[in-house]
Amino acid sequence: MNRQRGVWPIAVFLSLLSLQCDNNETLTPHAIISVPTTGLVAYYALNGDAKDAVGNTSPGTVTSAIPTMDRFTRASAAFLFDGANSFITVADTLALRPQPVSVSLWVNVRGFSSTKLGSDADLQIILLKQNTRDTQFEGYTIGLDERRHRFYGGVSSSSGQQAICYGPDSSATLGRWTHLVLTADDAHVRLYQDTVRVDSLRSGFFLDYGMEPLSIGRGTDALFDGFFNGAVDDVCIYDRILTAPEVRKLFDAAPF
């Protein structure tokens, strides 16, 4: 289903306005408009399911991940992944292959160990949209380097060029909610952590996408599949580059 860029369906907007918090308090319009909506192509609130509030993608399939408290201590308002068997997949569609792309999400690391296949024994994949390759396969990805206790995010080209940004060593802390934003186009890749741009690189290549599903909590490549050990919430995907003030807006946003 295609949507005009930056335009939300009226039904979706009204349904968002009618969302109820766990204490039966109706969310206000301010809670909705505080989040940048221009270019928003998919939004997974993960409030007990993996539906896309924008409506461009099919609902995600939840496998063994369990609802958990979010950063506002609301029950069943995020998903917990066990680092061994749990993940969410969303069927491939054009909306998940934006040029350029920005990805925003919240994570809470529960452990620096997890089940992995393949050679990258230190990496946990938080989110991945695979490209057309089996190696250097990051269409776009955000993950955790468990050995150096840092987050990473990046993209790879159809010829195997990589542009991977890293957060500071030891900046991933157990039990703490952290906001991560990855932005990428054919010129630059940037990684933000709690509103701070922690790394940026020149890319110099177009983004490349395959037909594998969007995956949250693990990878989709046959040669490497690092499960994530922690919680994930509020996954937003944009078809444009978010600015630093917009990253701050996402960080400061009220509960969705």
HELIX and SHEET records of a PDB file:
HELIX    1   1 ILE A   10  LEU A   17  1                                   8    
HELIX    2   2 PRO A   29  ILE A   33  1                                   5    
HELIX    3   3 LEU A   94  LEU A   96  5                                   3    
HELIX    4   4 ALA A  244  ASP A  252  1                                   9    
SHEET    1   A 4 LEU A  40  TYR A  44  0                                        
SHEET    2   A 4 ASN A 229  TYR A 238 -1                                        
SHEET    3   A 4 ALA A  78  ASP A  82 -1                                        
SHEET    4   A 4 ILE A  66  THR A  68 -1                                        
SHEET    1   B 6 LEU A  40  TYR A  44  0                                        
SHEET    2   B 6 ASN A 229  TYR A 238 -1                                        
SHEET    3   B 6 VAL A 101  VAL A 109 -1                                        
SHEET    4   B 6 TRP A 177  ALA A 184 -1                                        
SHEET    5   B 6 HIS A 188  GLN A 193 -1                                        
SHEET    6   B 6 VAL A 196  ARG A 202 -1                                        
SHEET    1   C 7 THR A  61  THR A  63  0                                        
SHEET    2   C 7 PHE A  87  VAL A  90 -1                                        
SHEET    3   C 7 LEU A 214  ILE A 216 -1                                        
SHEET    4   C 7 LEU A 123  GLN A 130 -1                                        
SHEET    5   C 7 GLU A 138  ASP A 145 -1                                        
SHEET    6   C 7 ARG A 150  SER A 156 -1                                        
SHEET    7   C 7 GLN A 162  TYR A 166 -1                                        
END                                                                             
